[in-house]
Amino acid sequence: MSTHPLAALTVGQIMQKLPGSIAILNHYLIDTCCGEHRSLAQAAVEANASLDAMLTDLNRLEEAPPEIMASRMASEQ
């Protein structure tokens, strides 16, 4: 289990805290509608997604403009 502060936040809290994070969450198939009350760690388990990779991308989001991050996520699909 990650000790990263974002891992304990809910998906909804992350979307509020990090504008542009929805592109990352969608990339990892995280439910951003009905699942917004789940912690990021719980949502990652349910989506069978790598929490560490998601946290890395969310940390990059804080450093990069949203349009750059969205472009990166689209090119990886």
HUZIPE-V698375 format. One record per run of one state. SS is the DSSP state (@ for helix, = for strand, . for the rest). FROM is the first residue (numbers start at 0). TO is the last residue. If there is no record, write none. Layout:
SS:FROM:TO
SS:FROM:TO
This chain:
.:0:3
@:4:7
.:8:8
=:9:9
@:10:16
.:17:19
@:20:26
.:27:37
=:38:38
@:39:45
.:46:49
@:50:62
.:63:64
@:65:75
.:76:76
